[in-house]
Amino acid sequence: MEGGLHDFSVSRSHSRARGWGIPVPDDPSQVVYVWWDALGNYVTSLGYGTDDTAYDQWWTTSERRVHLVGKGVVRFHAVYWPAMLLSAGLPLPTDILVHDYVTVDGRKISKSGGTTVDPVALAASHGTDADFAGGLGNLVHRIVTMTHRFRGGIVPTSAPDESSGPALLDVFRRASRAVWDIVEEANRCVPDAATRITERLTPVEGRLPAAEPLFARLQEDTRPA
């Protein structure tokens, strides 16, 4: 930004973009600039320009509009995107949080670079449980807050206690499995309970018209997702 800001084109030549992009109407030599198209999804995915209330809820009236981005796309989110929003008269992001590259063996994750992570293998190794998102998120928030408050935002360089790592991981996995055992058992109980209710109501079915919606609702609510 110190070098000055200039207008940027919302299209690219077909040859420069190597054919990648949405064709510009009435000009086959141009395609829509991929970042112009991509950044707009932040609001169009919420229903901008339609009657969808999600746009007002999550963008217009929300107290915070937070972007979490990698350092390689800061220019697009901190310069181009605000410019697009200002030109349209729309609210700007309140926070843009930038993180370093996610790496594998010290190398940036990249499909073109061949440094990727197999999501199937990752799920098999670590599980797909999301039940701990709240608690885990709370823990991360506390640690980050304390690091900024007492350490000036710098993570201590002292060596971690390696002996506690495997034990904590084992506790996490066993706790995760226990939660899912409860979830699975509860899912088994729901249709059983509905069946017992239905069996008790069956003798009066047809004689109590008001009960008909209840039968239909039980069948709908207990159907597997």
Salt bridges, closest charged atoms under 4 A:
ASP95 OD1 - ARG64 NE 3.22
ASP100 OD1 - LYS71 NZ 3.09
ASP170 OD2 - ARG174 NE 2.90
ASP181 OD1 - ARG177 NE 3.15
GLU184 OE2 - ARG177 NH2 3.08
GLU185 OE1 - ARG188 NH2 2.64
GLU220 OE1 - ARG223 NH1 2.61
ASP221 OD2 - ARG217 NE 2.79
